[in-house]
Amino acid sequence: GRHAFWAVGRTVKVQKVDTRPQPLEVTAQETLTKDRVGIRVTLTAFTKVIDPEKAALASADVSNTIYRLVQFAIREAVATRTLDEILAARDTIDREVRAFVTERASALGVEIGEIGVKDVILPGDVRELLNKVVDAERTAKANLIRRQEETAATRSLLNTARLMEDNPLLLRLKELEALEKLVEKVGRIDLHTGGSGAGGFDALLQNLYRLRDQADGKMPESKPQ
């Protein structure tokens, strides 16, 4: 029978593209901050190919291209900030890096999901210096709290002293209270009174009863003659 033969003249290749979300771990090279401190920033980004044809035609290795874009964005964010600003503004850096990468990744058929800074790696000497600063701040705060407590205690003592100055009865009660605490700590105590009055514990008890009655607003009972 009759037959025909032909050659296409080109090779057909099949390239598989994973369209599932993919995590991308990025470690930036050492970069100088605005105040000349060398640091490294690690970051995690989530990417997803939404246009496989565009991704295949735009780059031979889309993941590597996105990786380089993120690295470049990190360097830009670090170089325009001081170390203190970087440590205090991670959320701002996340947003800047994401905006930078999203704009360029769309031309590659890639969608950028969440991007977040994981770690800011400091040189050993800078880390040691920051630890000393933190310790100094904690010590200063502890000293401030202690001074506030001492001031409050002094103010309380001053108020008590004023009350005792205006109320001799309160002063006497405080003296007896101190005596009571002293008796608890010693095994023996001798009391003596001068003059012709009664002495010893009898006099002490009489004073205690009299002060108690005065504090309660009672009149002392008169002794029968």
C-alpha positions in Angstrom: 0.0 0.0 0.0 0.9 3.6 0.1 2.8 5.1 3.1 4.0 8.5 4.2 6.9 9.4 6.5 7.7 12.7 8.1 10.0 14.2 10.8 8.6 16.9 13.2 12.0 18.5 13.6 11.7 19.4 17.2 11.9 17.6 20.6 8.9 17.7 22.9 9.8 17.9 26.6 7.5 17.6 29.6 8.4 19.7 32.7 6.6 19.0 35.9 5.7 22.0 38.1 4.6 21.6 41.7 1.7 24.0 42.3 1.4 23.3 46.0 2.6 25.9 48.6 6.3 25.5 49.3 8.3 26.8 52.3 11.5 28.6 51.4 14.2 29.0 54.1 16.4 32.0 53.4 19.7 32.8 55.1 21.1 36.2 54.1 24.8 36.8 53.9 26.4 39.0 56.5 25.1 42.6 55.9 26.1 45.9 57.5 23.4 47.8 59.3 23.1 51.6 59.0 25.2 51.9 62.1 27.9 49.6 60.7 27.1 46.4 62.6 27.5 43.1 60.7 24.5 40.8 61.1 22.8 37.9 59.4 19.0 37.5 59.1 17.2 34.2 58.6 13.7 34.3 57.1 11.0 31.9 56.0 8.8 32.5 53.0 5.9 30.6 51.5 5.6 30.5 47.7 3.1 28.9 45.3 3.3 28.6 41.5 0.0 29.8 40.1 1.0 30.0 36.4 3.1 26.9 35.5 3.6 28.0 31.9 4.8 31.5 32.9 7.1 30.0 35.6 8.6 27.5 33.2 9.3 30.1 30.5 10.5 32.9 32.8 13.2 31.1 34.7 15.0 27.8 34.5 14.9 27.6 38.4 12.0 29.6 39.8 12.8 28.6 43.5 16.4 29.8 43.2 15.2 33.1 41.6 12.8 33.7 44.4 15.5 32.9 46.9 17.8 35.5 45.4 15.0 38.1 45.4 14.4 37.5 49.1 18.1 37.8 49.9 18.3 41.1 48.0 15.2 42.4 49.8 16.7 41.6 53.2 20.0 43.3 52.4 18.0 46.5 51.4 15.9 46.4 54.6 19.0 45.9 56.8 21.2 48.5 55.2 18.7 51.3 55.7 18.2 50.7 59.5 20.2 50.7 62.7 20.5 47.6 64.8 18.0 48.9 67.3 15.5 49.6 64.6 15.9 46.1 63.2 15.4 44.4 66.5 12.3 46.6 67.3 10.7 46.5 63.8 10.6 42.9 62.6 7.0 43.2 61.4 7.9 46.3 59.3 10.8 44.4 57.7 8.5 41.4 57.0 6.1 43.7 55.1 8.8 45.5 53.1 10.4 42.2 52.0 7.1 40.7 51.1 6.1 43.8 49.0 9.4 43.8 47.2 9.3 40.1 46.4 5.6 39.9 45.5 5.9 42.6 42.8 8.7 40.7 41.1 7.5 37.2 41.7 4.2 37.9 39.9 6.1 38.2 36.6 7.4 34.6 37.3 3.9 33.2 37.8 4.6 32.8 41.5 2.4 33.9 44.4 4.1 35.0 47.7 2.3 34.0 50.9 3.5 34.8 54.4 7.1 36.0 55.0 8.6 36.3 58.4 12.0 37.0 60.0 13.1 34.0 62.1 16.4 35.1 63.7 18.7 38.1 63.7 22.2 36.6 64.2 24.6 39.0 65.9 28.4 38.9 66.2 29.7 37.5 69.5 31.0 40.8 70.8 27.8 42.7 70.0 25.7 39.9 71.6 27.9 40.1 74.8 27.5 43.9 74.9 23.7 43.7 74.5 23.6 41.2 77.4 25.5 43.6 79.6 23.1 46.4 78.6 20.1 44.2 79.5 21.7 43.3 82.9 22.4 46.9 83.6 18.8 47.9 82.9 17.5 45.1 85.1 19.9 46.2 88.0 18.8 49.8 87.6 15.1 48.8 87.7 15.7 46.7 90.8 17.5 49.6 92.5 14.6 51.9 91.6 12.0 49.5 93.1 14.2 49.1 96.2 14.5 52.9 96.7 10.7 53.3 96.2 10.1 50.7 98.9 12.6 52.3 101.2 10.9 55.7 100.7 7.5 54.2 101.4 8.9 52.5 104.6 10.5 55.8 105.7 7.2 57.7 105.1 5.3 55.1 107.1 7.8 55.5 110.0 7.5 59.2 109.9 3.7 59.1 110.1 4.0 56.7 113.0 6.4 59.0 114.8 4.0 61.9 114.3 1.1 59.9 115.8 3.2 58.9 118.8 4.3 62.5 119.3 0.6 63.6 119.5 -0.5 60.5 121.5 1.7 59.5 124.5 -0.5 56.5 125.1 0.3 55.1 121.7 4.0 55.6 122.4 3.7 53.7 125.6 1.8 50.8 123.9 4.6 50.6 121.3 7.2 50.4 124.1 5.3 47.6 125.7 4.9 45.8 122.3 8.7 46.1 121.9 9.1 44.7 125.4 6.8 41.8 124.5 8.9 40.9 121.5 12.1 41.1 123.6 10.7 38.7 126.2 10.0 36.2 123.5 13.7 36.1 122.5 15.2 35.9 126.0 14.9 33.3 128.7 14.8 35.7 131.6 14.2 39.4 132.3 14.4 41.3 135.6 12.2 44.4 136.2 13.0 47.0 138.8 11.2 50.2 139.8 12.7 53.0 141.8 11.1 54.7 144.7 8.6 53.3 147.2 6.1 52.0 144.7 5.5 48.3 143.9 8.0 46.8 141.5 8.5 43.7 139.4 5.9 42.0 137.3 3.0 43.3 139.5 3.8 46.8 138.4 4.2 45.8 134.8 0.8 44.0 134.9 -0.9 46.9 136.5 0.5 49.2 133.8 -0.7 46.8 131.1 -4.2 46.6 132.5 -4.4 50.3 132.9 -3.2 51.0 129.3 -5.6 48.3 128.0 -8.6 49.9 129.7 -7.6 53.4 128.5 -7.3 52.1 125.0 -10.8 50.5 125.2 -12.3 53.7 126.7 -12.9 52.2 130.1 -12.4 53.9 133.4 -10.0 52.1 135.8 -11.8 50.5 138.7 -11.3 52.1 142.1 -9.8 49.9 144.8 -11.7 49.6 148.1 -10.1 51.5 150.9 
